[in-house]
Amino acid sequence: LVQTWPRSIDDLPPMMDYDIRHGRTYMYSRKMPLYPFGFGLSYTSFDYSNLRVDKNWVDKSGKISVSLDITNTGGRDGEEVVQIYVTGNDGIQRLKGFTRVMVTKGETKNVRIEIKGEDLASWDTDSNSFKTNPGQVELQVGASSADIRLKTKVQLK
C-alpha cells in the first residue's frame, strides 16, 4: 500500500489539522495501523538475510549501495517488494528505496538498492531547506514500514 490505513478514525488528528507531524502519515503516527505503509499480501513467504553495505559512511554528494539476499521459502513462485527505510537522530522512519523482485519457489536472489547521500537530508525548519546532518542513521530493510527484517547503521558525513 502507498498509504497507511489507521485502525480507527479516532487514531487520526482532526480533519482540519493539515500538519502531517500530528500523526497523519506513517512517519509521524504513534498508533499501530490496520495496514502499515508498504503493506502487501503474497501467496508465498520470503526470508531476508545477508544485509551488506558497500561502505559504512556516506556524504551528501555520494551514494551507498545496500544489498541483501531474499529467499522464497514458500510453496509458490512470487514477487516481493523489498523496501529500505532510514531512521535518523529524529527517530522518524522514511522510505528511501524499494524494488520489486520475482523469486521462484526455493530460489535465493541478491537484491541491490542504491541510496544517494542527498536523499538522506531532512527538512530543517530554521533554514526552511533540506539539510544533511552528520551523525549515525539506521538503514532498515523489510516488507513494509512495520515489517522490518534487517538493520544496519551507517555514518552520514
N, C-alpha and C positions, 0 to 999 in steps of 0.2 A: 504494500500500500504506500502511496505517496503522501499520506497524511496519517495523523494519529486519531483513533476513534476512542473517545472517552467512555468510561463505563456508564456515566450518568451525566445529564446536562448540568447537574449541581456541581460537577467537577470543573466546570468552565467558569472563567470570570464573567462579569456582566456583559451582555451583548454590546453595549456602547463603549466598553473599555477596549480600545484599539491597541494598547501596549502589549505586544506579544510576550514581554517579560513577566507578565502577570499570569502566565500559565496557558496561553492559547496554543502553543506548539510543543512538540516533543522535547525541544531543547530546554524549555523552562517549566514544564509541568512536573509537579512533585507527586502526582497521583498515579496509581497503576492503571494504565489504559486497558480497554477491552481488546483493542488491536493496536499494537505499537507501530510506530513509523517503520516502514520497510518490511512489515509482516507479510508472509505469503504461505500458501499451503502447497504440499507436494505429495505425490503418490509414492515417494521413497524417502530415504533418510541419508544424511550426509555427515561425515566426520571431518573436522578441520584439524590439521596438525602442521608441525614443522614451520612455524612462523619465522621469517627472516627479513631483515632489512639490510640494504647494501652498505649502509653506514649508520653510525649511532648519533649523527647530528645532521642538521640541515639549516641553511641560511635562507634569507628572503629570495635571493636570486637563484638558488639551487633547486634540486629536487631529490626525492628519496624514493627508492624502489622497494616496495613491500611484496614479498612472495610467500606463498603457503601451499600446502598440499591439501586437496579436497578429495575424499574417498566416498563413493556411493556405496553405502553399507546396506541398502535396502534390496528388495527383490525385483525392482524395475529400473529401466533407464530413466533419467530425469534431469531437469535443469535446476540450478541453484543460483541465486543472486548473492554473490559474496560482497559484503559491504564493509567499508572502513570508516570508522568514526574516530575523531580526535577529541580528547578532553584536555584542556589546558589548566592553568592555575585557577581559573574562574570556576572550574567544576562543570562547565557546560559542554555537553556532548554534541558534536557537529559532524554530519555526514560529509566526508571529503573525497570519497571514491567508491566506485562499485563496478562490478562486471557480472554478466550472466554467463554461466558456463554449463555446457551439456556434458554429463558424465554417465557413461553406460554402467550397468549393474556390475559391481565388483571392481571397477576401474578407479585408479587414482590419477588425478591430473594436477599439474602445477599451475597455479594462478599467480599472475604478476600484475600489480596495480602501481602506477606511478603517481606520486603526490608532489605538487610544486610547493616550494617554500612559501611563495606569496599567498598560496591558498590557506596557509596556517595563520594568517593575520586575523585579528579580531577587531571589532569596532571599538574605537576609543571615543567616549562621549566628550572628553575635554577638548580634543582637537577636531572632532567631527570627521574622522577619517579612520581607515583601517591601519592598524599598526601590528608589526611583528614584534611581540615582546619576548625577549630572551628568557629562557627557562626550559624546564622539562615538560614535555607533553606526552600523553599516553595514547598510543595507537591501539584501537580496539577493532577486532575483526569478528564478524558474525553474520547471522542470517537476518537480523533486524536490530533496531536500536535497543531492544530489551533482551536479545538472544546473542550476547557476546560470547564467543568461543575461545578466542586467543587475545592476549595483550602483550605489549612491549612498550618500552619508553625510549624516547629519543630527545636529544637536546636541540632546542631551537635557538640559533645564534643570531 
